[in-house]
Amino acid sequence: MTTADYPYRLPATDSADVLVVGAGLAGLHTATLLARQGHDVLVVERRAGLAGAIRTTGIFVRKTLDDFPLPPECLGPPIRRVVLYPPNLRRPVDLVSSRDEYRVGDMAPLYEASAASAAAAGVRIALSTRYAGRHGDTFHLAGRDGPTTVRARFVVGADGARSRVARDLGLDRNHHLLVGAEEVFELPGSDEPPTFHCVLDPTLAPGYLAWVVNDGQHAHVGVAGYADRYPEGLRRAVEQFSASAPGLAGVDRPEAVERRGGLIPVGGLLRRISCPDGLLVGDAAGAVSPLTAGGLDPCLRQSELAAEVLDDALRAGKPDAMSAYDGAALRPHFRGRLMLRRGLAQVRTPAAAAAAFAVLRTPFGRAAAGRVLFGDRSFPDAVRG
Ligand SMILES: Cc1cc2nc3c(=O)[nH]c(=O)nc-3n(C[C@H](O)[C@H](O)[C@H](O)COP(=O)(O)OP(=O)(O)OC[C@H]3O[C@@H](n4cnc5c(N)ncnc54)[C@H](O)[C@@H]3O)c2cc1C
């Protein structure tokens, strides 16, 4: 494949082997792998640019950093230290790993670098272009220059937690969602070791955590939880947390901060994620850890399986190859994490959070927290027959 013009300007009618809807990491990675296998791939993205409206903190775990060649200049300093706090922030549990565990992506250049790799592999990427529906193998798009129809053999729904492609293909959809929001700002540097601070407070983060990531270069201050448990709204919770957030002693929060936010599917991998006409990847497929709400590692790993299955289907000309992409077969790997998610959802009062800390402070509790935070578990590698 040769380098495609980026961004690609769509004509009134077009065609491709595979239409990928959504230029997040899942869509871009799937598209790049398919193009490298010689397939003609068109990605459509409704945002006008990939550096805007970012919806992730961008914490990459060690396993992802080991297995995927992310551009090092787009990654912050390694983080080894995690501090867990009860609602009153007293007597936190300090955990330090002997290995580099996390790095926070500088997401705007990282998305641009992923798009550049995709274009170099020959992927056409059309921005400001919304997928609006399908009729058989004809897909309707609404672009800057008006409506376009594209004929494609397969469609990939990489269009996030509320996937329109999932709906149109009659596949499973996410129903169990958290909402998350954060403020991001630059830091002048720090003498403190890069640290990930997590606060278990069901008022600020009902069913999840409030966080401060301070890697010495950037601060991310955020909360996430169940939408129906934020009576005063998510934005208010971020402001409240930001006023007393740990890990930022001596740091002046600037007037202007970048705001990020979005939905996080935490119901586990969906069961029906493929059909003869297409498949889902990333958030659209529910490929997010129900416990940690991390979706960057799963979306990259799942994209590899998706590209492999689509390659088989395109080469063999047999749509039944798509049945190998089966969420129901992989879902049992998430059983433990789904159970822990149910436990976290039950922490509804500050008293319950404080009681959880009584356990976390014991050697058993610290070891269990260390296994979750510094463990090697990730999205199951392909288990195909
Ligand atoms: C606040 C927050 C913080 C998070 N922090 C982390 C973290 O630190 N680490 C981690 O591992 N995970 C984190 N996650 C989860 C992680 O970001 C996601 O799981 C991951 O980014 C999903 O990638 P994706 O490509 O599937 O979806 P997305 O990145 O959401 O991409 C979907 C794309 O589809 C486009 N799209 C949607 N509909 C259409 C349409 N009709 N037509 C055209 N385009 C469309 C959207 O504009 C978007 O660009 C966080 C999530 C949130 C909300």
The ligand as a Tripos MOL2 file, in Angstrom:
@<TRIPOS>MOLECULE
LIG
   53    58     1     0     0
SMALL
NO_CHARGES

@<TRIPOS>ATOM
      1 C1        -12.6340   10.1640   31.2420 C.3       1 LIG1
      2 C2        -12.0530    8.8660   30.7410 C.ar      1 LIG1
      3 C3        -10.7610    8.5100   31.1160 C.ar      1 LIG1
      4 C4        -10.2300    7.2970   30.6640 C.ar      1 LIG1
      5 N1         -8.9490    6.9880   31.0140 N.ar      1 LIG1
      6 C5         -8.3950    5.8320   30.5960 C.ar      1 LIG1
      7 C6         -7.0550    5.5210   30.8990 C.ar      1 LIG1
      8 O1         -6.3460    6.3260   31.5080 O.2       1 LIG1
      9 N2         -6.5460    4.3330   30.4870 N.ar      1 LIG1
     10 C7         -7.3030    3.4300   29.7920 C.ar      1 LIG1
     11 O2         -6.7950    2.3510   29.4630 O.2       1 LIG1
     12 N3         -8.5720    3.7100   29.4420 N.ar      1 LIG1
     13 C8         -9.1350    4.8870   29.8200 C.ar      1 LIG1
     14 N4        -10.4120    5.2140   29.4440 N.ar      1 LIG1
     15 C9        -11.0930    4.3120   28.4950 C.3       1 LIG1
     16 C10       -10.4320    4.4430   27.1160 C.3       1 LIG1
     17 O3        -10.1590    5.7890   26.8390 O.3       1 LIG1
     18 C11       -11.3190    3.8900   25.9980 C.3       1 LIG1
     19 O4        -11.6710    2.5680   26.3510 O.3       1 LIG1
     20 C12       -10.6090    3.8920   24.6420 C.3       1 LIG1
     21 O5        -10.1300    5.1630   24.3290 O.3       1 LIG1
     22 C13       -11.5890    3.4120   23.5870 C.3       1 LIG1
     23 O6        -11.0780    3.6310   22.2900 O.3       1 LIG1
     24 P1        -12.0530    3.4370   21.0460 P.3       1 LIG1
     25 O7        -11.2060    3.6400   19.8560 O.co2     1 LIG1
     26 O8        -12.8340    2.1840   21.1800 O.co2     1 LIG1
     27 O9        -13.1360    4.5900   21.2150 O.3       1 LIG1
     28 P2        -13.0070    6.1660   21.0880 P.3       1 LIG1
     29 O10       -11.6320    6.6300   21.3990 O.co2     1 LIG1
     30 O11       -14.1580    6.7240   21.8630 O.co2     1 LIG1
     31 O12       -13.2290    6.4350   19.5420 O.3       1 LIG1
     32 C14       -14.5060    6.3650   18.9460 C.3       1 LIG1
     33 C15       -14.4930    7.3510   17.8000 C.3       1 LIG1
     34 O13       -15.6560    7.1780   17.0150 O.3       1 LIG1
     35 C16       -16.0980    8.4610   16.5950 C.3       1 LIG1
     36 N5        -17.5180    8.3090   16.2480 N.ar      1 LIG1
     37 C17       -18.5570    7.9890   17.0610 C.ar      1 LIG1
     38 N6        -19.6970    7.9210   16.3540 N.ar      1 LIG1
     39 C18       -19.3830    8.2060   15.0590 C.ar      1 LIG1
     40 C19       -20.1450    8.2980   13.8660 C.ar      1 LIG1
     41 N7        -21.4820    8.0580   13.8290 N.pl3     1 LIG1
     42 N8        -19.5030    8.6070   12.7160 N.ar      1 LIG1
     43 C20       -18.1440    8.8410   12.7050 C.ar      1 LIG1
     44 N9        -17.3800    8.7840   13.8170 N.ar      1 LIG1
     45 C21       -17.9910    8.4540   14.9810 C.ar      1 LIG1
     46 C22       -15.8530    9.3460   17.7950 C.3       1 LIG1
     47 O14       -15.7790   10.7110   17.4530 O.3       1 LIG1
     48 C23       -14.5120    8.8000   18.2840 C.3       1 LIG1
     49 O15       -13.4050    9.4930   17.7360 O.3       1 LIG1
     50 C24       -10.9940    6.4250   29.8520 C.ar      1 LIG1
     51 C25       -12.2750    6.7970   29.4500 C.ar      1 LIG1
     52 C26       -12.8080    8.0110   29.8910 C.ar      1 LIG1
     53 C27       -14.1900    8.3990   29.4410 C.3       1 LIG1
@<TRIPOS>BOND
     1     1     2 1
     2     2     3 ar
     3     2    52 ar
     4     3     4 ar
     5     4     5 ar
     6     4    50 ar
     7     5     6 ar
     8     6     7 ar
     9     6    13 1
    10     7     8 2
    11     7     9 ar
    12     9    10 ar
    13    10    11 2
    14    10    12 ar
    15    12    13 ar
    16    13    14 ar
    17    14    15 1
    18    14    50 ar
    19    15    16 1
    20    16    17 1
    21    16    18 1
    22    18    19 1
    23    18    20 1
    24    20    21 1
    25    20    22 1
    26    22    23 1
    27    23    24 1
    28    24    25 2
    29    24    26 1
    30    24    27 1
    31    27    28 1
    32    28    29 2
    33    28    30 1
    34    28    31 1
    35    31    32 1
    36    32    33 1
    37    33    34 1
    38    33    48 1
    39    34    35 1
    40    35    36 1
    41    35    46 1
    42    36    37 ar
    43    36    45 ar
    44    37    38 ar
    45    38    39 ar
    46    39    40 ar
    47    39    45 ar
    48    40    41 1
    49    40    42 ar
    50    42    43 ar
    51    43    44 ar
    52    44    45 ar
    53    46    47 1
    54    46    48 1
    55    48    49 1
    56    50    51 ar
    57    51    52 ar
    58    52    53 1
@<TRIPOS>SUBSTRUCTURE
     1 LIG1         1 GROUP 0 **** ****
